[in-house]
Amino acid sequence: MADKVQFGLAVTPSAHDVAGMTALARAADEAGLDLIAVQDHPYQAGHLDTLTALAHLGTLTTRVRLLTDVADMALRPVPMLAKAAASMDVLTGGRFELGVGSGGFPDAVAAMGGNAVRGGAAVEFTAEALRLLRAALDADGPIAMDGRHHRIGGYQPGPVPAHRVPVWLGAQGPRMLRLIGALADGWISPLNVYVPPGEVPAKQDLIDDAARRAGRDPAEVRRLYNVLGMIGDAHRGKGLFGSAETWAQTLAGWVHGLRFDTFVFWPVADERDQLRRFAQEVVPRVRELTA
């Protein structure tokens, strides 16, 4: 669990508006947010490669941490993903965090020639991948695995990251949630429109139970909520809409009642203005309410 509530902003890796993406990330850095989170959908023709985009943003920011929300392991060989994460952490002075997933759109993954895993196979694949990532990022001796989905003959990992890179898992199914409790550093919940607040407690309980069974303190597992919506009077569909005070009271309630320690804001429009309102009006008030 984080010492204090953390706040981030989702930045779309748009190939059509690199200047806008860059300006938004720099504004988030200057506004004092904790995280910039970038989605990973390589099969979207209009998206930049996420790790390349984050490397670009890392050179133009100074303090904000960078998170893959989440990297598609079905399209990225795990040893190379670990190397990329370690490299990013070195290049940014310890500001990188790795969120991963098994590949939420198997048909799109298969169309790119990726390892489209489904059902129980996806759970096995992810369990092996989490163990492999942790070993590789810890960079303590040769790495080998003779798994069902990952066969690694033995290699020396590196570079050594600037800090211990957390490995978050994005998931919502029961078996994947149990993997988080057993193996991951944190849970990245899908957007609030996909996992509404009423469904969260049961999912948190699955993570907690698995953590205890693995001999871990559930409080060690971080919890992140991706929150879609807009601050203000306009209501444009599903998500969190309302005044800054409504946002602050809601997020504080989700800290106390749902046990989230991190929120990533996905504004539906007017990103620069929404970032300003989030950083200036919502974040300080949530910190006040949760102090």
N, C-alpha and C positions, 0 to 999 in steps of 0.2 A: 504494500500500500504506500502511495506517495505521502510525503510529509505534509503536503498541502495540495489542494485541488489544482490540476493542471488544465491549461486551455490551449487549443490549437485551431487552425484554420485549414480547411481543405482548399487546395490549389489545383485546378485542372491542368494537366499537361498538354495544353492546346497547341498544336502545330500551327494553327491559324492566327494565334495571338500571343506570340512569344513575349512581346513587349508588355502586354497586359499581365501575363502570368508572372513575369519577372517583377514588375512594379508591385503587384499584390503581395508577393513573397517578401519583398524588401519592406513594404509597409507593415506587414505582420511582425517582422523582426524589429522594426523601429517602434512599434506599438507595445512591445514587451510581452507578446504572446510566447508560450513555451514551445509550441510545435507548429511546423508546417507539414501537413499530411498530403501525400499525392497518391491517387488511385493508380492501379495497374491493369489496364485492359489493352494489351498490345494488338489485339485483333481489331481495335477501333482505328480506322485509317487516319482519322484526324488527330490521334493522340501521339505525342512524342513518346519515346521509350522512357519509362518512369525513372530508372536509375540514371540515365543520361540527363534527364531534366533536373533531378535532385542534385547531381554533381554541378550542373550549371548554377542552380540556386544556392548551393553551398558556397560557391566562390563569391557570391554577391550579398551574402548575409554574414553576420558576425557572431550572433549569440543564440538565435533560435535553433531548436533541434529539428532534425529532418526525419520523417517517418514514411515508410512505404505502407500504404493503407488500402490493400495489402498486395505484396509481391506474389505473382502467380507462379508457384513452384512447378506446376505442370508444364510450363514453358521455359523454366530456368533450371538447368542442372544444379543440384543443391551445392556441390563443392564450389562451383563458379559463383553461385549466389552468395555463399559465405565469403569468398574472396572479394567480391564486389562490395559487400557490407563492410568488411574489414578495411578495404581501401578507402571507402567513403569516410569511415571513422577517422582514419589517419589524416586524410586530406582536409577534414573539417575540424580537426582538433578535438575529437570525441563528441561530436554532435549528432551522430547517426543512430537511429533505432530501426530495427527490422521487424516489420509486420509481414506475415506470410499467410497464404491460404493454399488449399489443395487445387484450386482451379474451379471457380464457381460456374463457368459456362463451358462444359466439356465439349459440346459440338463445335464451338468457336475455337477451342484449344486444338481439337482434332484437325480442324481445317487448316491450322498453321503447322501441322505435323507434330504437335506436342503430345505428351503422355496424358491422354484424357482418362482419368480415373473416376470411378463412380462407386457409390454405396460403400460396402465394407472394404473394398480395395482402396478407396480414397482414404479411409481411416488408417489402414495399415501403412499406406504410402506416407501419410502425414506423420505418423508416429516415428517411423524410421527417419524421416527428414528432420524432425525436431531434434532427435538424438544426434544426427550427423551435423546439423548446424551448430549445436551447442559445443560439440567436440571441436569442430573446425574453428569456431570463433574464439574458443579458449586457447587454441593453438599450442597445445601441450603434447607434443610428440606426434608420430605418424598416425594417420587416420585410415582405418580399414573398416569395412562393413560388408558382410555377406548376407544381405537381406533379401526379401522377396522382391522388393522394388528398387533397391539401391545396392549395387555391387561395386564397392570401392576397394581397389587392390592394395592400397597403402600409399599415402602421399604425405608430404610435409606441409601442413597448412601455413598460411601467412599471407600478408604481413600481420604482425601482432596489432590488434586494435588499440586506439588511444585510451579506450575505457572498455569496461565489460558491456558489449553491445546487447541490449535486451532483445529477446525474440518473442514477439507477440503473435498470437494466432487469431485470425479472423474466422469465426464460426458461429453456428447457431444450433446445429443438430446435437442430440444428446451424446453420441459417441465422441464427436469432436470436442464438445465441452469438457468431457472427462479427460481428454488428452491435455487440455489446457491446465486443469488442476494437477495432473501428474507431471507434465513436462515443460510447459511454457512459462514465460515470465509474466505474461498478461493476456487478457481477453480483449480483442477488438470486436465489439458488437457491430453488426450491420446497422444501417441507418434506422432511426427511430420509426420510420414509416414501414420498415420490414420487420423489426423486432420492437413492437410497441411496449411502453412501460409496463403494462399489465402482465406481459410474458417474461419480464426480466427476473423476478425473484426465483422462479423455478429453475431458470438457467444458472443463476448464481449458486443455488443450492447444489446443483450437479457439479459445478467446479469445486466448491468447498468440500464436498464429500470425496471427490477424487483426490484432492490435495491431501486430505487427512489419510486416506488409504495409502498414499505414496509416502507418508511420513513427513509431509510438508505442512507448514502453518498456512491456512488459507489467506491470511492477511498479507502473505508475501506475493500473492498473485495480483497484479495490477488489473484495473477494469476501465475500459475506454468505451464511450458512447459516441457514435457519429450522429450528429443532430442536424437534421434538415429543417429549414424554416426561415423566418424573416422577423426582424425586430421592427415593430411599428404597427400601424393600424390596419394595413392591407392584409387581406386573407386570400391566399392564392392556391388553396388545396390542402393536402395532407402535410403534417409536420407541426412544428411549434411556431405559432404566430402570436404576437401580442406585444405589449409595451416592454421596455427594458426591465421594468420592475416585475412584470409577469415572467419574463425570461429568468431573471435572477432568482425569484422565488421558486420557479419550477426546477432549475438546475440545482439549487440548494436542497430542494426536496429529494431530488434524485441522488444526491450525495448521501443524505441521511437515510432515505428509505430504500434506495436501490443499490447503494454502495458503489457507485461509480466514483473514481478519483480523477478521471480525465474526460474532457469533452472536446470534440472536434466539430466546429461549426461549419455547416455547408449552406451558405446563403443562396436563396433561390434567385436573387436578382440584386443589382446595385452593389456589387461585391465590395468596392472600396468604402462606400458609405456604411455598409453593414459591418465591415471590419472595424471602422472607427467607432460605431455605436457599441459593438460587442466589447472592444478593448476599454473604452472609456466609461460606459454606463453599466454594462452587465458584469464583467469580470470583477471589478472592485467590490460591487455589491454582493456577489456570490462569496467572495473571500470574507467579507464582513459577516455574512449570515452563517458561514461554516467555520468561523474562527473558534 
